[in-house]
Amino acid sequence: MSTPVDDSKPLDDPKPSADAKPFDDPLDPLSRERSHLTDSRAALRAMREDVESLDIRDVTANWVNAEVLARQIDERIKALADLSDTPLFFGRLDYLHPPGADRAEGADDERPRPEDAYQTLYIGRRHVHDHDGDPMVIDWRAPVSQPFYRASKKDPLDVALRRRFGYTGGDLTAYEDEHLSDPAEAARTSKLLQQEIERPRVGPMRDIVATIQPEQDEIVRSGLGGTVCVQGGPGTGKTAVGLHRVAYLLYAHRERLARTGTLVIGPNRSFLHYIEQVLPALGELAVKQATVDDLVAHVEVRGADEAPAAIIKGDARMAEVLRRAVHSHVTLPTEPVVVVRGSRRWRVPAHELGDIVRELLDRGIRYGAAREALPQRIAHAVLVQMERSGEAPDDRVQDAVARNSAVKAAVKAVWPPVDPAKLVLRLLTDADFLAVHAEGLLSEDEQKTILWAKPVRSAKAAKWSPADAVLIDETTDLVQRTHSLGHVVLDEAQDLSPMQYRAVGRRCTTGSATVLGDLAQGTTPWATRSWDEALAHLGKSDGVIEELTAGFRVPTDVITYASRLLPHIAPGLTPVASVRENPGFFDLRPITDTAEVVAACEELLGNEGSTGLIVADARVPSLAAALTAAGITYLAPGEETTQDTRLTLVPASLAKGLEYDYVVLDEPQAVVDGEPDERTGLRRLYVALTRAVSGLIVTHAAPLPTQL
């Protein structure tokens, strides 16, 4: 648990290096820092008031421009909000020499300051300047802030002093100094840093901007042009790293990403609700969030597949089956096209039409785009004949010919429109149609596995499964190109099928991606086997794979116990090494009834912070009834904890990505038995075991899995 910081004195006496100018009042440095915080908050308030006072009535040409500008001003006002419980700055750098004045594209102006003010920079969540435009707080994403995260005794990066601040609520209560350029001072672990990492969690996920580690910062600040895949075990901060990378990219490439867009993709709505406050706390309000199911919601999903069918439907081979099925609608013409204009008849023979169709097929463009191009190609053939006869047709004539009824009829016969949902429905209900297009790709048994047992009247009446929706999305893209975004963050990626990876990849074909996951936490029958394979399905084979192995969240005893499962669920994967000073606690408790599970929850609720009761999905009703009978209120995953209600009842299937200060894990064997196979069950158990930040109690009446 985090211990309160003594408000009466700083954690470390100020001691500037011999080369650094002493900017603090030596008698009361904490008061000086509090004064700077007060002044900075006043400056931020003035910045907000300046924006609120803007009069745009005489600067816009029309109502459309006025609406756009008003919306931009409103977004700016929201971004300048001063959250009372969120520190405006969390660190300070004293440079030995004036730092560079580099300025990122679209970033707030960080102008050079007078020589005597160069040395001290305050680092915070956003830029704040005074009435003269001089910075009082530097955005953590600015190049000049980078040494706060990367400077060390071995490589001080011209930093004499790094100061970290401690807060209670919104009040500055302590500070701690590292004199990086002083060879007489030994390197040591920051107590404030440890306390911030181990601070109890109540409410949604919070940012880690004050505690980003050097290896995390390298990933956060990697360039927009490349895709990064982060393999990170429990508690390594991979989700936070991905979100902070989005914030950094929006700072460094704001104009570009404002045009192309950014998207965060999570495994479910509970997870997205849990992380949704991180980017707004960093001043980024325009990033959209979605699940993969949201992306492919072309039809209403009302059904579910058995695991064998879902595995085949999610296999990358289905992409070729669909491509064949779509293009099977194209037929070579057998009749000429005759276009009548006035008294003249223009005839395009069947062999020439066939050449046009084959040329469009060979180009490999999307089905719908080729279909739109076909009438123009036929019209061009007619115009060539007109020119040979001495006429001088222009573009208007070509457009008129393309709209001619004979041309339209020919296009409809040769290249008919394709409805993606109807095509997928035919594949899943017509054995002969599937056999033709799956030949050499799917075996007869695999084809039988995905065929529906009963015929369906129409696509609207079909009970589509999530895997079917992905097939329809793939078909839709074969017909018409999917819009591409500038950057996509894909979290908990290890659970995606190859076809789901393709669906995400379509959303960033011209952009880049940040892929986050842990192979050991893959809990679907089609879970990712390797990140190289995943990146290939995503269309980003050149992506860089990074691994985070330092655990900042899970206590040592807990992660050591959970890691017993790794040889059985992810052989060869590097175990997470906890770097926390607080060992937390871990307890295995044999029980005889649910009353003892409730008692364990009551015990943990006596501590500060949140508590999660994680149970096998089938045991949720009985545990819910037991909690209610004991008069204990609880929340569902995704609902925000409060000081009054700090217990969340979590089905094991929804635990991934969530975290609680304390966890009671009920019946590990039941968690394993709730999955279709043992490996998936053990992975689900690994996830459940690693949700605790400060302490874990495992209760069990049945024997523990032998792997534990």
Secondary structure, DSSP 8 states (H G I E B T S, - for coil): ------TTS-SS-----TTS---S-TT-HHHHHHHHHHHHHHHHHHHHHHHHT---TTT-SSHHHHHHHHHHHHHHHHHT---TTS-SEEEEEEESS-------BT--------GGGSSEEEEESS-EE-TTS-EEEEETTSGGGTHHHH--SS--TTEEEEEEEEEETTEEEEEEEE-TT-TTS-----HHHHHHHT----SS----TTT--HHHHHHHTS-TTS-EEEEE-TTS-HHHHHHHHHHHHHHHBHHHHHHH-EEEEESSHHHHHHHTTHHHHTT----EEEEHHHHTTTS-B-----HHHHHHHTSTHHHHHHHHHHHTT-----S-EEEEETTEEEEE-HHHHHHHHHHHHHHT--HHHHHHHHHHHHHHHHHHHHHHTT----HHHHHHHHT-HHHHHHHHHHS----HHHHHHHHHH-HHHHHHHHTTTS-HHHHHHHS-SS--S-TTTS-B-HHHHHHHHHHHHHHS-----SEEEE-SGGG--HHHHHHHHHTTTTSEEEEEE-GGG--STT--S-HHHHHHHHT-TT-EEEEE-EESSS-HHHHHHHGGGHHHHSTT----EE--S---EEEEEE-SSHHHHHHHHHHHHTSSS-EEEEE-GGGHHHHHHHHHHTT---B-TTS---SS--EEEEEGGG-TT--EEEEEEE-HHHHHHTSSSHHHHHHHHHHHHT-EEEEEEEEESS---TT-
